[in-house]
Amino acid sequence: MHELATTFNEKEETDIFYYADGVPPTHNSRSTYAWIEKGEELPQPTVSGRERVNINGLLNAHDVTDVIAHDCDSVNAQSTKILYEAALKRHPEVSKIYIISDNAKYYRNKELQEWVKGTKIVPIFLPPYSPNLNLIERLWKFLRKKVINTGFYRTKVRSRKPSWISLIELDVIRKSWSLF
């Protein structure tokens, strides 16, 4: 934690700080709340299976409208490298891109760490068991509450129409979730 505080205090004007995390939301129905008359039944459609839509994402610590999200088959070192490449492409002018993440295997992968050494990316790892310190967790909470749990998706493919990634990247949603 001391490393993170020191880095924030000593950063240069052009440095970027992203919080990173992967999320695998299920497309299954989930009751969040409903009002019905006493004695009435409210049928809720469901699907079988546990198919997931995997999203690997970055959230800018100083500009919450700057979100980079990657829809992938699996959140792993390869999808993380694609995500990091997107950050480098988005910010070619910066001197360093700090990526703050948990200790998931795909962030600590040896090949990924070797690749990162030749880039502007500087990884910072949060202490174990501290998801409350990762700002992108709030985006995932918003995504579940306002996007995923508000509709029924018969199939995983349909759950991507409208794509959750597209919804994340809409300015309206990015600005509205930052108010919570």
C-alpha positions in Angstrom: 0.0 0.0 0.0 2.9 2.3 0.8 4.2 1.8 -2.8 0.9 2.9 -4.3 0.7 6.0 -2.1 4.3 6.9 -2.9 3.7 6.4 -6.6 0.6 8.6 -6.6 2.6 11.4 -4.8 5.6 11.2 -7.1 3.8 10.8 -10.4 4.5 13.0 -13.4 1.8 15.1 -15.0 1.5 12.8 -18.0 1.3 9.5 -16.0 -1.9 7.5 -16.2 -3.3 5.3 -13.5 -5.6 2.4 -14.4 -7.3 -0.1 -12.1 -7.6 -3.5 -13.7 -9.9 -6.5 -13.1 -11.7 -9.2 -14.9 -15.3 -10.1 -14.4 -17.3 -13.1 -15.6 -21.0 -12.1 -15.2 -23.4 -14.9 -15.8 -26.3 -14.3 -18.2 -28.7 -16.2 -16.0 -31.7 -14.4 -14.6 -31.4 -13.1 -11.1 -34.2 -11.5 -9.1 -33.1 -8.2 -7.6 -36.5 -7.0 -6.5 -40.1 -7.0 -7.7 -43.5 -5.9 -6.4 -46.5 -8.2 -6.9 -50.0 -8.5 -5.4 -50.3 -10.8 -2.4 -51.2 -14.3 -3.6 -50.1 -13.6 -7.2 -47.2 -15.4 -8.8 -44.5 -13.8 -10.9 -42.9 -16.3 -13.3 -39.3 -15.6 -14.0 -37.7 -17.1 -17.1 -34.5 -18.9 -16.6 -31.8 -20.6 -18.6 -29.8 -23.7 -17.8 -26.1 -23.8 -17.6 -23.4 -21.4 -16.4 -22.2 -19.7 -19.6 -20.4 -16.5 -18.9 -19.4 -13.4 -20.8 -15.9 -12.6 -19.7 -14.8 -9.0 -19.5 -11.3 -7.8 -18.7 -11.2 -4.1 -18.0 -9.3 -1.0 -17.0 -10.7 2.1 -15.3 -8.7 5.3 -15.2 -8.3 6.5 -11.6 -8.4 10.2 -12.5 -11.0 10.1 -15.3 -13.8 7.6 -14.7 -15.1 8.2 -18.2 -11.9 6.5 -19.5 -12.8 2.8 -19.5 -11.1 0.2 -21.6 -13.0 -3.1 -21.7 -12.1 -6.3 -23.6 -14.8 -9.0 -24.2 -12.9 -12.3 -24.2 -13.4 -16.0 -24.1 -11.3 -16.2 -20.9 -9.7 -13.7 -18.6 -6.1 -14.8 -18.8 -2.6 -13.5 -19.5 -3.3 -13.3 -23.3 -6.5 -11.3 -22.9 -4.7 -9.1 -20.4 -1.9 -8.4 -22.9 -4.5 -7.4 -25.4 -6.0 -5.1 -22.8 -2.6 -3.6 -22.0 -1.9 -3.0 -25.7 -5.2 -1.1 -26.0 -4.1 1.2 -23.1 -0.8 1.8 -24.8 -2.5 2.6 -28.1 -5.0 5.0 -26.3 -2.2 6.9 -24.6 0.9 7.0 -26.8 1.9 10.4 -25.4 2.3 9.4 -21.7 5.6 8.5 -20.1 4.2 5.7 -17.8 0.9 3.8 -17.5 0.5 2.4 -14.0 -1.8 -0.6 -13.8 -3.1 -1.4 -10.3 -4.5 -4.9 -10.0 -5.1 -7.7 -7.6 -2.9 -10.7 -7.4 -4.7 -12.9 -10.0 -2.5 -15.4 -11.8 -3.1 -13.7 -15.2 -1.6 -10.4 -13.9 1.4 -12.1 -12.4 2.1 -14.4 -15.4 5.8 -14.6 -16.2 5.4 -14.1 -19.9 3.2 -11.1 -19.4 5.6 -9.6 -16.8 8.5 -10.0 -19.3 6.5 -8.3 -22.1 5.5 -5.4 -19.7 9.2 -4.7 -19.0 9.7 -3.4 -22.6 6.7 -1.0 -22.4 5.5 2.1 -20.5 3.4 -0.1 -18.3 4.3 -0.3 -14.6 2.3 -2.9 -12.7 1.3 -2.3 -9.1 -0.3 -5.1 -7.1 -2.8 -4.6 -4.3 -2.6 -6.5 -1.0 -4.3 -9.9 -1.0 -8.0 -10.0 -0.2 -8.6 -6.3 -0.7 -11.2 -5.8 -3.5 -12.4 -2.7 -1.8 -9.2 -1.0 -2.9 -9.8 -1.7 -6.6 -11.9 1.1 -8.1 -13.0 -0.9 -11.1 -15.0 -3.2 -8.7 -17.5 -0.3 -8.5 -18.0 -0.4 -12.3 -18.6 -4.1 -12.1 -21.2 -3.6 -9.4 -22.9 -0.9 -11.5 -22.8 -3.2 -14.5 -24.6 -6.0 -12.6 -27.1 -3.7 -11.0 -28.1 -1.5 -13.9 -27.3 -3.6 -17.0 -27.1 -7.3 -16.3 -29.8 -7.8 -13.7 -32.4 -5.6 -15.5 -33.1 -7.9 -18.4 -33.5 -11.6 -19.4 -31.1 -13.0 -21.9 -32.1 -16.4 -23.3 -28.6 -17.2 -24.6 -25.0 -15.9 -24.1 -25.0 -14.6 -27.6 -28.2 -12.6 -27.0 -26.7 -11.2 -23.8 -24.1 -9.5 -26.0 -26.8 -7.8 -28.1 -26.6 -5.0 -26.9 -23.1 -5.9 -26.0 -22.3 -5.1 -22.4 -19.0 -3.8 -23.6 -20.8 -1.2 -25.8 -23.0 -0.3 -22.8 -19.9 0.3 -20.6 -18.3 2.5 -23.3 -21.4 4.8 -23.6 -20.7 8.2 -22.2 -24.2 8.3 -20.5 -23.5 5.1 -18.5 -20.0 5.9 -17.7 -21.0 9.4 -16.4 -24.1 8.1 -14.5 -22.4 5.3 -12.7 -19.7 7.6 -11.4 -22.4 9.4 -9.4 -23.1 6.4 -7.2 
